[in-house]
């Protein structure tokens, strides 16, 4: 009996550590990586995202509940090769020589393309959290998977150390896609310097006016857990969040919001955004 107690006791802090690591992984803070602030405001260089655009138009489709999902099950060998070449081209791009709008589209498309590439490499999977990771964390977000300008990067670097702190725009959350059903939809077209504002606004409207963004239970407004994890990006208070939601709400959604008196957070659906289910 004493031997069993000796073995069992160390497991308690280990379990707590694993649980804490998994929970903290979901909510990294914006932490600027100064190395990626370099840009050329006068640059006229552009990045060709046409290959990614073709893949999105071919495989992003509407789901039964009105959201958008990806046909991982239908991607041809030729399109897998096209995706790989596109990511290789982005990897060899001198991103520091681009102007700010080109950089923003570059990083968003790179994040989304890498995520789709990861899923395709391991497909079929139930959730992206089954890919990569380590003993102390689930998912591929901190696995170094690409090299840009001689620097190894992981997905968390792109989202939380480049996109969020440099642009400081909450609409970033509606642009990057984590391959989960609970996430804002993957756009069916590639981001470009010309369509950035339009696509991010469209993403916000689609998400906020869908049940995975918010729904009402009596007088309680139930919103996506994204607004809890990244509350710092949507304002300091609950009132700030409501103001953000109202900005992109349809008249019907706005009416629902105004009838609520409190806010709670939905469970997050980590199941794969897979049209082949």
N, C-alpha and C positions, 0 to 999 in steps of 0.2 A: 504493500500500500504506500509506504514511504517513497519507493522508487517511482510509482505512478505520479505522485504529487510533484516530485522533482522534475519529471518530464513535462507535466502539464503546465506548471507555473510559467515557464518562459514563453509558452504559446500565447498567453494573454497579451503581453505587450506587443508581440509580433503581429497578432491579429489586429490590434488597435493601430499599429503602424501601417499595415497594409490598407486598412479601411481609410485612415487619414490620407494616405498617399493617393488613393483612388479618388477620394472626394476633392482634394485640393487640385488634382489634375484638371477638373472640370472648370475651374475658375481662375486662370492665370491673370495677373494684372498687366496692364500696358506698361512695358519697360523698354524705353527707347534704346536702340542699338545705334549709336551715333555714326558708325561706319556707313550706314545706308542713307544718311541724310544728303550725301553728295548727289547733285543733279546739275543739269545745264538748262537754265530757264530759256535760253535762246535757241536751243536745239530744235531742229526740224526732223530729226531721225524718228522713224516710226517702226513699230514691230508688227510683223505679219501674223495675225491670229486666225487666218482663213481656215487652216487645217482644223483647229479646235472648233471653230464655228460650224464646220461641216459635220463634225462628230456630234456636237450638241443638237443640231437640227435633225440629225438622223436618229438619235437614240433617246432624247428627252421627250417624254410623253405625259399626257394627263393621267392621273390615277382616278380611281372610282370616287374618291372623296373630294375631287376638285384640285388637289395639289399636283405637283410635278414629280415624276420618278424617272429613273434611268434604266434602259434595257441592257443591263450588263450581260444578260443571257444571249443577246443577239449580236454582239459586237464581232465583226468579222476579223479574220487574221490580218487582212489588209488595213483595216481601221486601227487595230492594235498597233501595227507597225507605224501607221501615220501618227498616232498619238505619241509613240515613243520618239519619233523623229522631231515632232513639234516640241516636246519637252527638252530634247537635246539642243534644239535651236535656241530655246529660251535660256538654257544653261550657259550657252556660249555668247549670249548677248551682253554687251557692255552697258548694263543698266544704269550705271552712274552717269553716262553721257546722255541720258534721255531727259526730257522735261518732266515736270511733275505729273501732268495728266497721263502721259505715256507710261510713266513708272507705275502709277496707280492701277491702270488696266493690266499692265504686265504682272504685277504681284497677285492681283485677284485671279487672273486666268491661270497663273502658275500654280497657285494653291489648289484651285478646283481641278485642274488637269492632273496634278500629282495625286489627288485624292481618288479620282476615277482610276488612274493607273494602278494605284495600290490595291483597290478593290478587285480590279480585273486580274491582277497577279495571283490573288488568293481565292477568287470566286470558285464555287459558291461559299459564302459565309452568311451567318445570321445577322451579324453586326460588325461594323468597322472596328469595334473595340476588341474583336478577336484577332486582329492583325497587329503584329509587332508588340511593342511594350517590353516589360520586364517583370521581375518578381514583385516590384513595388508599384507598378502602374500598368493600366490597360490601355491598349490602343497605340497607334503609330505616330502620335503627334510630336513626340520628342525623339524620334529616331531620325538620324541624319540621312536624308534621302536624295539630296541634290547639292551640287557645287556651283556657285555663281560667283564670278570674278575671283576665283581661287578660294572661296570661303564655303565651308560645309554648312548647310542649313537644314533645319527640320520645319515641319508645318507650323509649330508654335512660334518659331522665329518669324515666319512670314506674317502671321496674323497678329501676334501680340508684341513683337519687337520692331516691326516695320509698319504694317498697315495702320494699326490702331494708334500708336503714338505719333506717327508722322502726320497723318491726316486728321486725327481727332474728330472723326465723324461717325456717329452711331449707325449710320446706314451701311457701314462696312459689314455689320453683322447680317445684313440681308443680302450681301453679295457673295461672301465665302460660304461654301457648302461642305458640311462634315459627313455627307453620305448617310445621314440618319433621317428617319421619317419626321422626327421632331424639329429638324433644322429648317430654316427658310429654304425655299426651293432653289435648286440649281436652275439658273436662267437658260432658256433654250437657244440663246445666241451668245457669242463671245463679247466680253467687254472691250471697248476701244476708248481712246481719248475723246471721241466724239459723242459716244452714247452713255458715258459713265453716269451722269446725273439722272438721265432718263431710266436706266436699268436699275439703279439703286432705289430710286423712288418707287418704281414698279414693284421691286422686291418687297419693300416696306408695306406697300398697300396690299399685296397678295397675302403676306404673312399675317398682318394685323387683322385683316378681314376674313381670315380662315380660323377654324376652331383650334388649330394647333398654336396660333398666336394668342388668341384670347377667346373665352367663352364666359357666359354668365350663368351662375347657379343661384337663383333667388336674387338676393341683394349683394351677392359676392362676385366680384370680378376675378376670374381665374385666368392668369396670364402665363405665358411660356416661362419656363425656368431660366431661359436666356436672360430675361430681364432681372433676375436675381443674381445670376452668376456675374453678369457684366453691368451691374447697377451703376457703377461709376461712369459709364458711357451714356447713360440715359437720364442723368440728373441726380442731384443729391437727395431728393425726397420722392415720396410716393406721388405727390402732386406733379412733380416734374415728369415722371413716367406717364401719368394720365395725360398731361399736355402733349407729350410725344405721340401717344397712341391716337389721340383725337385728331392730330394733324393729318394722319393718313387714313382715318376711318371713313367708311362710306356713311351716308345718312342713317342707314339701318344700324350699323355698328355703333355709331355715335349715340344713337338713342339708347342702345343697350348699356353703354358705358355710363351715361348720365343717370341711369336708374340704380346704379350700384353704390354701396356705401363702404366697402372694404375690398382689399386686394389680397389674393392668395396665389400660390404658384402650382402649376400643373406638374404631374410627373412627366419626365422627359422620355420620349419614345426613341430608343436607340436602335430599333430594328432598321435594317438596311433599306434605303430608298430604292428598292428593286422592283421594276415593272414586271419581272419574270415570276413573281410570287403568285 
